[in-house]
Structure formats: structure tokens, C-alpha cells
Amino acid sequence: MKPTGPSSQTYFSQRLRLHYADWGNEDAPPLILVHGGEDHCRSWDWVASELQADWHVIAPDLRGHGDSQWTADGNYPIMNFVYDLSQLVEQFGYDQVTIVSHSLGGNTALRYAGLYPEKVRKIVAIEGLGPSPKMIEERNATPVHEHWRKWYADKRAKATRKHREYDSFEEALSRMHAENSYLTADQARHLCEHAVIRNE
């Protein structure tokens, strides 16, 4: 079953226009759903539709994701995501929120909870702890100057990268489903409808 849609809203953080999906029910306790790195807020639609009767569900698009604005320099340090989440909570004026989050969203939410424990009633973080101790050890074995040279090279490579373009929506949908074979056809279509942007 395709979930019914939320309203599309915006807020500002560090002069960026950021988007969030608001599922209504403003008198209910607030529940913020924070998506992962290669995702967008509408990935939570099936979860949100199940919870909206008991919660005021808000699902933000992280900066550079979904319908939120990109940064001018293409730089996305984790603490800026934390700041954006903090701004969202502050602008709603909530004393406390419950957060369910995944991956990058989980890392963001856990850092927010660490900074503002009094603001977080409960938190669920799925795969949000960041790199494993083994990955950190490997990273620390790389000399600092090599780390930064690689970072610069990666930034240069990304600067020349173009958006994926498809000749039709059906072509984009086919790729979405091929890359995410666990999705049903209806789920893939729904997510693709909210992920693509029509060019001129």
C-alpha cells in the first residue's frame, strides 16, 4: 500500500533552505525520523504512515539530500548536520523529542543527544556509531599529509562529477529497482518519484 503524503515544509539553518516532511497531528508527541547518507526523508514514508496516529512525525531532508539545499563548497562535516537537527528542534520550540535515525542520521542524532541530553526523550540509532575500531586504526596509520592529499583528490574528482541523467522516468526507476532489489515495485516507484528532478 502506498502511504498517503505529508505536507512539504522548509526551515533555515546557516542560511540554507532545508526541507522536511510533516505528517501532521501537532498535538501528539514529536517524533523526528532522520535518514541515512544516500537517502532522503521520503524513505521513512511507510514508517511514518504507521506512526502518525500517535506521533507528530517530522522527517527532515539532511542538507545536500532530497529537497534540501546543497552547500556552496560541497563540504558536509558531521557537526553541521547536528546543528541543522538542533535548529529544527529549536524552531519547533520542543522541550523534548523522540528520534529514530539510520546511518548518517544515526550518527547525527547520537551526537545531538550527547550535546543536548535534556532535549532527547528517547533515541533509536540504526547503524549510527560511525567507523569501527579497526577502520579508525587503519585511518590513523595513514600519515596526516597523505590523508589530506587524498581528501583533496577526492574533492577534485567529485567537483567534475555530473548528476546521473536518464532519458525517462522509467529508466531511472529501472536503476532504482536494480540497485535495491529488496524493494517492491510500488516502493521503488514511490522512492524514485521523490528522488528524481526533471531537467529542462
N, C-alpha and C positions, 0 to 999 in steps of 0.2 A: 504494500500500500504506500502510495506517495504521500508524504506528510504535507499538511496544509502549511502555507508560508507565514513567516513572521513579518513584522514591519522592518524596513531598512532605515537605519538611523546613522548619524555621524556625531563624532566629538573631536576635539582638537587636543593634541599633545605635542609639545615642542614645535608648534606651528604646522604640524602635519594633520591633514584631514583623515581621520581614521573611521572606519565603518564598523557597525555591529548590527547583528540581527536581534531584534527584541520580540520575544514571544508573548508579551502581554502579561496579564494577571499581576498588576503592580502592587496589589495588597498582600500578595504572598511573599514568603521569604526569598531573598535574592540568591540565585544560583548562576555562577559565571562558568561557561564552558570555554576552555582555551585550547585551540587546535595545535597540531604539530607543524614541523618545518615546511614540508612540501604539501601544504594543505590550505584550507580556507574554512571560514566559520560555518558554511552550509553543510560541511561534513557531519556536523552534530545534529542535523535536522531530525533524524529518526529518534535519537535520544531525547532531544528537546520536545518533540511532539508527545512522547510518553510522560514527560515530567511536567509539562506546562500547566496541568490542572492543580498541582501542588506547589509550584515554584514560579517566581518571576525569573524566567530563563533569559539570560543575555549571553550571546556568543559573539565576541569581537573577532574581527579580522586583524591579525597582527600587522604591524607596519610592513609594507612590501609584499603583502599577501592579500588575496581576494580583492575586495573593492577598497582597500585602504591604500593611501598614497605611499609611494616609494620615497626613500631618502635620496637627496640630490647626489650624494657621494657614493651611494651603493654600499655604505658601511652599516652593519646591523649588530652592534655589540649587545650582548645579552641584557645589560643593565638598562638599555633604552626600552626594551620590551617590558621590563619590570616597571619602569617609570610610566609607560603607557597604561599598564594594568592599574597602577596606583591612581593615575589620573581618572580612569574610568570609574573606579570605586569612589573617589572624591567627588567627581562631578555628579554622581547619582546621590551623594550625600548619605551613603550607607554607613551604619555603625559597624556592622559585621556582614560578611558574605561567606557563602559556601562555594568552593571552587572544585571543578572536575577538569582535569587537564591531561594532555598527552604530549610526550616527547619534548620538543622545544617549549611547548606550552606548559608542560610539567616542570621543566627546569625554571621557567619564568615564574610560575606560581609558587614553587617552593622557595625561591629567593624572596618573592614578595612576602610570603608567610614568615620568613626569617626576619625580615625588616619590620614587619607590622603584625606580629602575632595576635595583638588585640583585635585586629580587623578581620581575622580569619576564624570563622566558627568551626568549619571542618574543611579538609582538603583531601582530594584523591589525585595522585600524580601517577600516571601510567607511563613507564619508561622515561622518567624525567630527571634521573640522577646525573646525567652527563656521562663523560668518558669513564671507562673502567679504570681501576688502579694500574692495570697492565698498559693501557693506552697512555695514561699520564706518564708512566715510567718511560715508555718509548719516546714520547714527546720531549720529556726532559733530557733525554740522551742526545737530542739534536742541539748543536750549538745555536745560541741565540741569533747570531747573524744569518745562519742558514735558514732558520725558521722564518725570519723576516723577509729574506730574499725569496723564499718560496711563496710567502703570503703576497708579496708584490707581484710575482709572476702570475699567481692565480688571479689576482685582481685585474691585471692587464688582459689575461685571457677572457675573463668574464665581461670586460668592457667591450670587447669586439663581438661577443656572442649576440645573436639575434633571437628574437622570440620565435618559438615554433609557429609555423604557419601551415594551415590546412586549406585545401580547396573547398571543403564543405564541412558543415557541422557533423555530418555522418562520418567523415574521415577522422575528425577529432574524437568522436565517440568511439570509433573502432579502436583507436590507440588507447583511449582511457580504459576500455574493457580488456584489451590485450595486456596492458600493464597491471591491471587489478582484477585478475580472473576470479577472485573470491566474491566480487560484486555481482548482484543480479543485474539483468539487463536494465530494469527500471532504476536501480540505484545508480548504475553507471551513467544513464541518461540524465538523471537529476543532478548528479555532481558535475557532469560536463556542462550542463546548461548554466551552472553558476560559476564555471571556471573559465569559459572562453569569452573573448572580447571580439566583436565583429569589427574588422578593418574597413576603411573607406572603400 
